Amino acid sequence: RKLQNSALGGLLFKDPFLQRGVFEVAAIQLPCPGIPLGGNTCVYGRRSVFRLRRQPLLVAEIFLPACQLANN
């Protein structure tokens, strides 16, 4: 609630009590309900649970097609 315009990563990685769970990775076929991307392609996503002072926070990321091409 206090983040306002601050980056979530900045908060997470400076906390000495941060614990990160394992990554779950998925290939997501578009179009997909809930993901506002057009086209008929596959994108990749990952998620993991962070624990800040024993409180869980699920963080999920979807990598856009342009990002995937830049890494090949």
Secondary structure, 3 states (H helix, E strand, C coil): CCCCCCCHHHHHHHCCCEEECCCEEEEEECCECCECCCCCCEEEEEEEEEEECCEEEEEEEEECHHHHHHCC
